[in-house]
Amino acid sequence: MSTVWKIIRIVGLYVGSFIVCVLIAALTMEPLPGGIQVLFAMLVPVAVVRWYEAGRSARLVQDRGFQKQPVFDLSPRYKSDEVSGKRMPDKFEAELGHVAAKASEAVRLTLEQSRREAQKSGDARMTGSQRQSSSSKQQGWVPKGQAVTIAGRQIDGMIYVGPAPRLNSHGYGEKCRAYIDPSLSVAALGSDKRGDNLSYWPGYSSIPAVCRATYLDWLANGRRDGTVNPGYMFLYFYGLERRFLLDDPSDFEKQEIISEVQRLKHLFAHNYSAQRYLGEFLGIASIATLGGISPDDPDLKASILENRNWELPIALKMVIGTLVANGEPVDAEWMYLWFICHPESRFRNSR
């Protein structure tokens, strides 16, 4: 009966170790081929069982003073147990040790070979995904007019390329959403223009391969298609916003970014979120570029009238706040703009 329990223990330990190894392979060995992951999940549990049973036998010898008894036999030969009258396996330790050693050595060799192949090719991603182009050696911001090739698609700058940096150092720090990491998988065809697989706040590192392909196709085709899911446009806009606000580029480049955001705002005129967030950025960018705002600027007033947000435009708040701080009167036109933009104002409709 003890032999049966030992076999049950070994099988249970192997199954548990197998499940753990499958999880480890899925989480940490994704860049490696599927065959390597399967080999890891199948053979490593053998070494775990070997280690556990050897330790258990050692503890039995120490605690009870008995000779270490084998647990399982890979050999067909048995010898009689005169005390219990039962047949016990006699070569488990040697045979299982031999199998575990072979398993460990096979895993080590296959992992080393896979790493060498991945290092040579620069990519070892899943079947059905297109390998990345080796010509995308640019790191960081790629300015307008400088082409970069990613996954076979040539893109005319104004993007960030490279591994996405973390935005903070707190545990699961979020990565910058705008960075296009050439080492990530990209589908051969960008077939998700509707964004069915796109999250609400997309990041290039976290979206599926088919979404990456759709996004890269949109960039490569001039960023002129306003029928795609606005999430792709926002993924591009995140980079423009980061460049303008964090990198402090030249005044000429700032004007280029403002013009591009204005174009995007017009291209996605049907989308409320695009009008809101792009409009807020343009208000901040215009103030930062001009070094201030003028209450007499007609273009500024016209842009405020286009406000579709539930909050007061930042330009409106800055103008009225500046006038009040300087002790100057707020004229009727600015009071009218404040009234029609205020979220609590209501117009009466004649019947």
N, C-alpha and C positions, 0 to 999 in steps of 0.2 A: 504493500500500500504506500510505503514511503517513496518508492520509485515513481508511482503515479503522481503524487503530490509534487515531486521534484520536476517532473516533466511539465506539469501544469504551471509551476512557478516559472520555468524557463520560457515556456510559450507566452505566458502573460508578460514577462519582462521584455521579451523580444517585440511583442506587439506594441507595448507602451513606448519602447525606445524607437520603434519604427515610426510611430505617429509623431513623436518629438522631432525626429530627423527630417520627416517630410515638412514640418512647419519651419524648421531651420533652413532647409533648402529653398523653400518658397520665399522666405523673407530675406535671406542673405546671399543666396547663390543664383539670383535671377539672371545675371549676365552670362552664366555658364550654360553650355548645352544641356538639353533635357536628359540625355543619356548619363551625363556626369551626375546630375541631381538624383536620378534613379539609383545609380550605383552607390552613391553616398547613403541614400535612405535604406538600401537593402543590406549593405555590408557592415556599416558602423554598428547597428544593433547587435551583430554577432560579437564584436569586440566588447560591447557593453555587457552582454550576458557572460562572456568569459571572465571579465574583470569582477563582476559581482559574485559569480559562483566561486571563483578562486578565493576571494575575500571571505565569503561565508564559510567555506571549508576550513580556512585558517582559524576563523573564530571558533568553530566547533571543536577543533583540535585543542585550542588553548583553554576553552571553557570546560570541556568534558573529559579531556585527556584521551579521546579516541583518536584512532588513525583517520586521516582524511579519507572520506569515502567518495568514490566517483559518483556523479549525478546522472550522467547520460552517456551512452556508448554509441560511437559511430562505427565500431568494429563488430563483426558478427560473432566474435568469440566471447564466451562467458566462463565464469568459474563458480563453483558451488560455495554457498555460504553454509557452513556446517552448523552454525548456531540456529539460524532462522529457517534453514531449509529452502531459502529462496535463491534465485539466480540474480547476481548483481553485475553490472557492467564493469569492465576492468581497465579500459583505456580512454575514458572520457577526457581526462586532463590533457593528455598528449595530443589527441586528435583535435579537440576543440581549440587548444592553444595554437595548433598548426593552422586551422582554418582562420582564426582571428588574426594571426600574423599575416596570412595572405591577404585578408580583407583590408587590413590597415595599410599594407604596402600598396595594394591596388588603388585604394582611394588616394594615397599620397601621390603616386605616379600620375594618375589621371588628372588630379587637380593641377599638378605642376605643368603637365602638357597643355591643359586648357588655358592656364595663365599665359604660357608662352604664345599660344596661338592667338589669344585675345590681344596680347601686346603687339604682335606683328600686324594683325589686321586692323586694329583700332576699334573693332566692334564685334561683339558676339551676342547679338540680340536674337529675338524670337523669329521663327520661320514665318514668312509672309510679310515681314517688315523690311523696308528698304534700308540698306546700310548707308551710313552717313558719308557725305563727300569729304575726302581728305583735304580739299581746297579751302575748307572753312577754318583757317588757322587764326583768324581775327579773334581777339579777346576784348571784352568790354564794349564800349560804344562804337558803332560803325557810322560815320557821318554820311550825310546825304551826298550822293554822287560816287560813293565808293561801294562797288558791288561785292557781295559775298555769296558764295555758293553753299547751300545747306541741303543735304539730301537730294542733290541733283537739281535744285531750284535756285536760280540766280535772283538775288534780292538787292534792290538799290538802297542800301543803308537806312539810317534813322532807326536802328534797332540795337539792342544789346545782345551780344553773342558770348557764350561761355557758360561754365557751371554757375548756377544761380547762387549768389551769396545769401547767407541767412540775415534776416532783418534784426534779429536779437539773439542773445545768448541764453535765453531762458528755456531749458529743457527742449521741448519740441518747437524750436524756433522756426517761424515761418520763413520760407525762401522768397526771394524777390520774384514776382510773377512774370516780369517782362523778359527775363533772360532766356534766350534760345540756346539750350545745351545741345551741341552737335552729337554728343555721345548717346542721346536718348533715341529710342526707336521711332520711326516714322513709317506710316503705311504707304504702300505704293500709290494709292489713290485717295484723294481727299473727297470723300463722299458724304460728309456730314455738314452740309451748308446750313441745315436747319438747327444744328447744335443739339441734337437729341442726346448726345453723350457728353455735352458740355455742362460744367457746373456753373452756378450763378456767379461766383467770383472765380473765374478761371485763372490758372497759373500754368505756364508752359510745362513745367516739370511734373505737374499732377494730372494733366488731361490725357486721354487715351491717344494711342498712336494715330488713329484715324482723324482725330481732331487736330493733332499736330500737322498732319498732311494737309488738311483743309485750310488751316491757318497759313502755312507756308505757301500754299497755292494762291491764297488771297493776297499775300504780300508780294509774291513774284509777279502777279498779274496787275500790279500797279495800285492795289488797295482802292479800286474804283467800284467794286460791287457792293451796292448798298442793300442787297437782298439777303446777304448772309446774316446769321445770328449776330446781333450786336455784341455778344460776348467776345467774338474774334476781334472786333474793332477796339473794344476796351483793353484786350490783351496788348494790342499795339499802342493804345493811348497811355497805358501804364508806363511804358518806356519813355514816351515823349514827356510825360509829367515828371518822371524821375530825372531825366536829363535837364529839364528846365529849372527845377526847384533845388536839386541836390548838387549837380555838377557845376553849376554856375558857368555856362558856356559864354561865348562872345555875344555881343549885342546882335550881330548879324545872324548867328545861329538861333538866337532867341526869336527873332522875327520869322525865321524859317519854321520853327516849331509852332508859333502862333498861327501862321498862315495854314499849316497842315491841320491843326486842330479846327480852325474855321472851316476848312474844306470837309473834314469829317462831320462836323456839326450840320453842315448843309446836306451831306450825303445821307445822313441818318435823321433827317428832319422829322420823320414819322415816329421816332422813338422818344418817349418822354425821358427815360433815363439818360440817353445820350444828350438831349437838349439841356438837361439839368446839370450833369456833372461836367460836360464840356463847356457849358456856359459859365459855370463857377470858375473853372480853370482860366478861361479867357479873361474874366474880370480881374482875377489876381495877377495874371500874366501882364495884362495891359498896364495895370498900376505899377508893377515892378519894372516894366520896360521904360515907361515914361518918367519914372521917379516921382510920380504924384498924379493927381487928376485935376482937371479944370472944371468948375461948375458950369462954364459957358460952352463946353464941348458938345456940339449937337450930335455927333456920332455916339458919344457916351449916353446921352439921353435916349437915343433911338435903340441902343442895345438894351437899356433897362426896360423899355416898353416891350421888348420881346421876351421878358422873363416869364418862364413857365413853372417856376419853383414855388413851393409853399413857404419859402423864407424870403426875406428881403435880400435883394442882390447886394453883394459886398461893396460894389461901387457906390450904390445909393447910400448905404450906411456910412461909408467913408466921407462922401460929400457933405451930407447933413451933419455928421459928427464934426467935421473940420469947420464948417460954418458956425456951429454952436460953440466949439472950443475957442474960436477966434472972435466971438461976440458979434458976428455978422448976421444979418437977417436971412431967413430962409424964404426965398420968393415963392410965388404962387405955383410956378411950374414944377419946382422941386417938391412942394407939398402935394401937388397932384400926383406926381410919380410915386411918392411915398404912400398915398392913399390907395391907388389902384394896385400896388404891389403888396400891400399889407395883407396877410392871410385872413385877417378878421374883417376886412372891409367887404361890403356887399352893395351891389347896385340894384336899385328898384327897377322892375320891369313894368312898363305901362301896359295896361290891358285895354 
